[in-house]
Amino acid sequence: MKYRHEIKYMISKNTGEILKQKLKTIMDIDKNSYNEDNTYQIRSLYFDDTQNTAYYEKLDGVEYRKKYRIRIYNQDDNFIRLECKYKHNNMTSKESVLITKEICSKIINGNIDDIDISKNDILKKFIIDMKTKKLAPSVIVDYKRLAYTYPVSEVRITFDSEIKSGVYNYDLFDKSVNYASVIDDDYLVLEVKYNEILPEMIAIILSTVSLNREAYSKFATCRNLK
């Protein structure tokens, strides 16, 4: 399993604009950008067990942990990913597989007995965990993302805004749901992800502004509304 560095910061929109102007001189806009402002929408449905293990492990800062989520982009039901994200201190790894809307609906509704798990290990592990650990939908996290990429060390820098929680609705495809905002409009979440070493040019740009590292979790923050 390939682990990557993942560092998070809570920053003001003004600081974000300064960084964006500098980063775009050496980094590329993510090819998945969808909107006119080069952003795209991410909506994730997270799962947890009856003991809320994923939630409390995050709050307690457990060194090794994992959580499952189903993610869609720009409310497109033709591209649905089941993901398992692993965390080891400041290192992360992720396994993912594309699933159909039919399988997604069965998972959300708990009708998992007739899902064929023989062809994919990730789906198999997830369904087994659903049965043995009583995993169930926990919270929807919705936000807007602007992402920059750089080939050396596979650097990915993202700016996430308009983070919202859908605590009591687990329908990923419901476009009429009113989500509750969990972040001030004047702030963004900055995430810096890379493999072995952060390239010097990017490190220098990040050092030009005041950044306070923060173990921010969209999942935990959105769960806090319950």
C-alpha positions in Angstrom: 0.0 0.0 0.0 1.4 3.4 -1.0 1.3 6.1 1.7 1.5 9.8 1.0 2.1 12.8 3.2 -1.1 14.8 3.9 -0.8 18.2 5.7 -3.9 20.3 6.4 -4.3 24.0 7.2 -7.2 26.3 8.0 -6.6 29.5 6.1 -8.4 32.8 5.3 -9.8 33.4 1.8 -7.3 36.2 1.4 -4.4 33.9 2.2 -5.9 31.4 -0.2 -6.1 33.9 -3.0 -2.4 34.8 -2.5 -1.4 31.2 -2.7 -3.5 30.4 -5.7 -1.9 33.3 -7.7 1.5 32.0 -6.9 0.9 28.3 -7.3 -0.7 28.6 -10.7 2.6 29.9 -12.1 4.2 26.5 -11.6 1.3 24.0 -11.1 -1.5 22.8 -13.3 -5.2 23.0 -12.6 -6.7 19.6 -11.9 -8.0 18.0 -15.1 -11.2 17.1 -13.3 -12.1 20.8 -12.9 -15.7 21.3 -14.0 -17.0 24.8 -13.3 -16.0 28.1 -14.8 -13.9 28.9 -11.8 -12.0 25.6 -12.2 -13.6 24.1 -9.1 -15.7 20.9 -8.8 -18.1 19.7 -6.2 -17.4 16.7 -4.1 -20.1 14.8 -2.1 -19.1 11.9 0.1 -21.2 9.6 2.2 -19.2 8.2 5.2 -19.9 5.0 7.0 -19.4 4.1 10.7 -20.3 1.3 13.1 -22.8 1.4 15.9 -20.0 2.4 18.3 -19.0 5.3 16.1 -15.5 3.9 16.0 -14.3 6.0 13.0 -15.6 9.2 14.6 -14.0 8.6 18.0 -10.8 7.3 16.6 -10.4 10.6 14.8 -11.2 12.6 17.9 -8.8 10.5 20.0 -6.0 10.8 17.4 -5.6 7.0 17.0 -2.3 6.4 15.1 -3.7 3.8 12.7 -7.3 4.1 11.4 -9.5 3.7 8.4 -12.8 4.8 7.2 -15.1 4.0 4.2 -16.9 6.5 2.0 -18.8 6.6 -1.3 -18.0 9.7 -3.3 -19.5 11.4 -6.3 -18.4 14.5 -8.3 -20.6 17.3 -9.5 -23.7 15.2 -8.6 -22.9 12.8 -11.5 -24.4 9.4 -10.8 -22.4 7.8 -13.7 -19.1 8.0 -11.7 -19.4 6.6 -8.2 -16.4 5.5 -6.2 -16.3 3.4 -3.1 -13.1 4.3 -1.1 -11.3 3.1 1.9 -9.0 5.7 3.3 -6.2 4.7 5.7 -4.4 7.0 8.0 -1.1 6.6 9.8 -0.2 9.8 11.6 0.3 12.4 8.8 0.5 9.7 6.1 -2.5 8.5 4.1 -3.3 5.8 1.6 -6.5 5.1 -0.3 -8.1 2.2 -2.1 -11.0 2.7 -4.4 -13.3 1.0 -6.9 -16.0 2.3 -9.3 -19.5 1.0 -8.4 -22.8 1.3 -10.2 -25.7 3.4 -8.9 -27.6 0.2 -8.3 -24.9 -1.2 -6.0 -24.6 2.2 -4.3 -28.4 2.3 -3.6 -28.3 -1.3 -2.2 -25.4 -0.3 0.1 -27.2 2.8 1.4 -30.4 0.9 2.0 -28.6 -2.0 3.6 -29.7 -4.5 0.9 -26.2 -6.0 0.6 -26.8 -9.8 0.6 -27.2 -10.0 -3.2 -24.2 -7.8 -4.2 -21.6 -9.8 -6.1 -18.3 -9.3 -4.1 -16.3 -11.9 -5.9 -14.7 -9.6 -8.5 -13.3 -6.9 -6.3 -11.3 -7.1 -3.1 -12.2 -3.5 -1.9 -15.9 -4.1 -2.3 -15.5 -7.5 -0.7 -13.8 -6.1 2.4 -16.4 -3.3 2.7 -19.4 -5.7 2.5 -17.8 -8.0 5.0 -17.1 -5.1 7.3 -20.7 -3.9 6.9 -21.9 -7.3 8.0 -19.5 -8.0 10.8 -19.0 -4.4 12.2 -22.6 -3.2 11.4 -21.4 -0.4 9.3 -24.1 2.1 8.2 -24.3 5.5 6.6 -23.1 8.1 9.0 -22.9 11.6 7.4 -22.7 13.3 4.0 -20.0 15.8 3.5 -20.4 18.3 0.6 -17.9 20.9 -0.5 -16.3 22.8 -3.4 -12.7 22.0 -4.4 -10.0 23.8 -6.4 -7.0 21.6 -7.0 -3.5 22.1 -8.4 -1.2 19.3 -9.5 2.5 18.9 -10.0 4.2 15.8 -11.5 7.3 15.6 -9.3 6.4 13.6 -6.1 2.8 13.7 -7.4 2.0 16.9 -5.5 -1.6 17.8 -5.1 -2.7 21.0 -3.4 -6.4 21.6 -2.8 -8.5 24.5 -1.5 -11.8 23.4 -0.1 -14.7 25.8 0.6 -18.4 25.8 1.3 -18.1 22.7 3.4 -21.6 21.5 4.4 -23.0 18.6 6.4 -26.0 16.4 5.5 -26.4 14.7 8.8 -29.8 13.3 8.5 -30.1 12.6 4.8 -28.0 9.8 3.2 -29.2 10.2 -0.4 -26.1 11.2 -2.3 -28.2 12.0 -5.4 -30.8 14.2 -3.8 -30.3 17.6 -5.4 -33.0 19.4 -3.3 -31.4 18.7 0.2 -30.4 21.8 2.2 -27.1 21.1 3.9 -25.8 22.8 7.0 -22.7 24.9 6.6 -19.8 23.9 9.0 -17.2 26.5 8.0 -17.1 30.2 8.0 -17.4 31.8 4.6 -14.2 33.6 5.1 -12.1 30.4 5.5 -10.8 27.6 3.4 -9.2 24.2 4.1 -5.8 23.9 2.5 -4.5 20.3 1.9 -1.0 19.6 0.7 -0.4 16.0 -0.4 2.8 14.5 -1.9 4.9 11.4 -2.0 8.4 11.4 -0.6 9.6 15.1 -0.7 7.8 18.3 -1.3 9.5 20.1 -4.2 11.5 23.1 -3.1 9.7 25.6 -5.4 6.3 24.7 -3.9 7.7 24.7 -0.3 9.0 28.2 -0.9 5.6 29.5 -2.1 3.9 27.9 0.9 6.4 29.6 3.2 5.5 33.1 1.9 2.3 33.1 4.0 1.5 32.3 7.6 0.2 28.7 7.9 -0.9 27.0 11.1 -1.0 23.3 10.7 -4.3 21.8 11.8 -5.7 18.3 12.1 -9.0 19.3 10.4 -11.4 16.5 9.5 -14.4 17.3 7.3 -15.9 14.0 8.4 -15.6 14.7 12.2 -16.7 18.3 11.8 -19.8 17.4 9.9 -20.6 14.6 12.4 -20.4 17.1 15.2 -23.7 18.6 14.1 -25.5 15.4 15.3 
